[in-house]
Amino acid sequence: MQPVNEKIKLYAVREFGQRLSVVMDFLRQNWKPLLVYLTYFLLPLSLLQGLSLNSFMGGYTDILSGISRNAQEPTAAGIVQFILSLLAFISLYMVGAVLLYGVVYGYMRIYERGDGQITSLTWAELKPDFWFSVKRSVRLMLAGIVIGFALLLVLGALMGLAVAITPALVLLPYLIFILAIIALAPPLSLITPAYIFEDGQTLVGSIKKGLRLGFGTWGGTVGVMFILSFIINIVTQFTALPWTLMFIVKMVFGLGIDGLDGTWTENVFYTFGYYLTAVLQCFTSYVASTGLIVGAAYLYGHAAEKMDGITVEDDIRNFGNLGATN
């Protein structure tokens, strides 16, 4: 376990267990200032996202209710509301992801330049690194959307070609696509820290470096990310339980099943409680995801030090600059 006030280095070769414990050590040391800024940025967003989540799920319930009661196809208005609510939720989630990276990696950039635990951090001190991280996160997100659409087009074309050859092959491109995503997941997780923690890094360069470092440490990266994801999933499922239970009750009573009167789920108290649990779910999922983002940063630091000797290169560069000055 890391001493409370001792600086946790980003670039260091660590054993498997250390790559897990360093995440807990960092969060234990820095949770207070991180939580302050996460609350500042993500709680207001969660207030909006809770509305979009309930609207989306409400549209979903209305469609099911209409089908169960009238045995009719969903109305065009219901489908439009459902799609718009889904798009609103996804858009807000993307904004939240960018803000999350801005806060966490902006903070970690400042921490890495310091000598140890940060006792206080003003917005003026965080602002430059926050916006630096946000801008680079947006670029990566846009690049990911473009690449994702291109891959879906390729997948669709391959599935069409497979059907033309023989219908039995229709699922083969899909299975290959899923296996490729699984293989690429660890390297992809290192692209963002490679882009944000190296000021001179380009977008294309960070993608190449993240893939190279990720494949070079594939097994350890998979193991650490799996364990962190498992822990975070348990936490988020627990905090989402109140909303899940209220949604199930609202859906069951809203289906119009004989003998069930769901009017009481529409009163102001139930509706407000349902909204508050949605906000809780959205906000706590962001906070819990901090562990995964911090984990990716230290996995990148481990891979970069192991494969590229980042600190050795910096020492040589600094020694050369010192010699030139003298």
N, C-alpha and C positions, 0 to 999 in steps of 0.2 A: 504493500500500500504506500502511495506517495505521501510524504509529509505535507501537512495542510498548506503551508505557505511556500513550499518549494515550487519553482517553475517546472511545468510539465512540457518538455521539449516536443515540438511537432516532428522534427526530423530525427528519428532514432530507430535503430533496428530492435524489434521487440519479439519475444516469444509469443506463441499463440495466446496463452493466458494473460500476458501483459497487454496484448492488444485489446483485450476485453476490459481488464481492470483500469487501464488508463482512461477509458471513457467515463467510468464511474468516478475516478479520482478527479477528473476535470469538472464534471458536473457537481460533485460534492464541494469543490473549491469555489465554483463560480456561479452557483445556481441563483443566488440572490440578484445580482445585477442583470443576469440573463432574463430572469423571470419578470423583472421590472419592465424591460424593453419589449419582451414578448407580449406582455399584457398591454403595454402602450400601443403597439401596432396591431396585434392580432385579435384582441378582445372586441374592439369596434367592428372589425371585419367579421368576426364570428356572429355579432348581433345581426348583420345583414345575411350572412350565410345560413343562420338558423331559419330565417324567414324563407329563403329560397329552398332549403331542404324540406321544410314542412309543406311548401307549395308544391314541390315536385312529387313528394310522396302522397299529398292530397289528390293530385291529378291522377296518380297511379291508382289510388283507392277508388276514385270516382269512376274510372274506366272499368275496374273490376265490378264495382257495384252496379253500374249500368248493364253490364253483360249478365250478371247474376239475376237481376230483377226482371229485365225485359227481353233477355236473350237476343239483344241487338248489337250491331257493330258500334264501336265507340264513335261519338260525334266528332266532326272536324274541329269544333271549338275545343273539345276536351283534349284532343291530340295536340293541338297547337299550344294550349296551356301547359301540357305535360312537357313538350319539347322545349318551350321557352324557359320553364322552371329548371329543367335539366341543364340547359346552356348557361343560365345564370349561376347555378351552383358550381358548374365546372369552371366558369370564368373567375368566380370569386376564389375558388380553390387554387387556381393558377396564380392569382394575385397574392394569396396567402403564402404559397410556396416560395415566391420571390422574396416577400418580406421576411419569411423565416430564414432563408439563406442570407439575406442582408444583415439581419440581427446577429445570427450565430457566427457566420464567417467574418463579418465585420468586427465583432468582438474578439474572435480568435486571432485575427490579424494584429490587433492592438496588443493582445496578450502575448503573442509570439515575439513582438518587439520589446516587451518589457522584461523585468527581472523576476517577476513572481506574481503572487496573487494580486488582483486588482481590487482594492478596497472601495473605491468609488469611481464612477465613470459618468461624466456629464454628456449631454447630447452633443455639445460642441466638439467634444473629443471623439465621440463615436461617429458623428455625421460623415466625415470624409470616407472612412472605411465602409460605412454602411452603404453609401451611394455607390461606391466602387463595386462592392459585392452585388448590389441590386442590378446595376447596369450589365455586369458580366453574366449574372443569372438570367436576365431577360434575353441576352444574345443567345445563350445556350438553349433556352426554352424555345425560342423562335426557330433555331437551327434544328432542334429535335422535332418540332411540329412538321417542318418541311420534309425532313428525312423520313419521319413516320408516315406521312401521306404518300411519299414516293414508294416506300416499302409496301404499303397496302395496295397500291396500284400494281406493283410487281406481283404481289401475292395473288391478286384477282386475276391477272393475266395468266399466271401459271396454273391456277385452278381451272380457268377456262380452257387452257391448252390440255390439261389432264382430262377434262370431261370430253374434249374433242377426240382424244386418243381412245380412252375407255373410261366409263363412269366409275369403275372400281378404283381409279387412281385419284379421285377428286379430293380425298383427305390427305394425300401424301404431301403436297406443298404446305398445307396447314401444319402438319406434324413437324415438318422440317423447320418451318417458321418458328414454332413454339420452342423447339430444341435450340435454335439459334439464339432466341431471346434469353433462354436459361444460361447458355454459354457466355453471352455477352453481358449479362447483368452485373457481374463483379467488375469487369473493366469499365463499364459505363458509369458505375458509382464513383470512380476515381477521376472522371473528367472534370467535374465541377470544382473540386478542391485544387486540381492541377491548374485550372484557369484562374481561380481567384487568389491563390496564395503565391503565384508567380506573376509579379507585376508586368514583366516583359513578355509574357506568354501570349501567343495569338490564339484565336478560336480554333483554327485548324490544327495548330501545334498542340493545343491542349487535348483535342480529341485523339490525336496520334499518341501523345504521351500517356493519356489515361488508359488507352487500349493496351499499349505496350506494358505499362506497369501492372495493369490488371491481369493480363494473361501471364505475366512473369510471377505473380503471387496468387494465382487463381484459387488454389485450394484453401489457403489461409483466409483469403478475402471472403470466399463463399461461407466458410465456417463461422467467421466473426459476424458477418452480416445476417446469416441465418439466425444465430442466437439472439442478436440484438433485435431483429424483426420479431422473433417469437416473444421476447419479453415485452416489447412495445405493443404487440397485438393483444397480449393479455391485459395490459393496462388500459388500452383504448376500449377493449370489449367491456371491461368492468365499468368504466366511466360512461360508456354508451348504453349500459343496461337500463337506466331509468327511461331514456327516450325510446329504446326498443320496446319495452313493456307497454308504454303509453301508446306507441304506434300500433302495436298488435291489437290492443283493446279497441282503439279507434277504428281500425280496419275491420275487425270481426263484427263490431256492432254496426258498422256502416254498410255492410254487405246486404242488409235487409233480410237476414235470415228470420224465418217465422219464430216469433216468441222473444226476439231480441229487440229492445228499443234503444237505439243509439243516440237519441236526442240529447241525453245528459253529457255526451262527449263533446257537444257543440257549445256548452255554456262557457262563460268568460273565464272561470277559474281553471277548468280543464285545459282550455285553449292556451291560457297564459303559462300554465305549468308545462304543457307540451312544448311551447316555444322555448322556455328556459332550459329544458333538458336538451333541446336541439342545440342551443348556444353552448351549453356545457360540453356536449359531444364534440362539436367543431373545435372549440378552443383547446380542450384537453388533448385532442388528436394532434394539434400543432405542437403543443408543449412536449408531448411524449415523443414526437418525431425528432426533437432536438437530439436525442441520444443517437439516432441513426445518422444524422448529419455530422455530429461530432465524431462518431465512429468512422465514417468515410474519410474525414480529414486525417485522422491518425493512421488509418490504413494507407492512405496516400503517402503520409510522411514516412511510414515504415518502408513502403515499396520504393520511394524515391531515394531514401538513404541506402537501402540494400542494393539497389540496381545501379544508381547513378552517383552515390556518394555526395549528396548535396552539400553537406557541411564541410567535407573535404575540399570541394571546389570553391566554396566561399572562403575558407581559410587560405587557400592558395591565392585567390583573387585579392583578398585583403592584404596578404603579405606582399604581393607584387605592387599594390598601390602604395603601401608603406615604404617600400624600397624606392619607388619612383619619387615619392615626396621627399625622402632624405637625399 
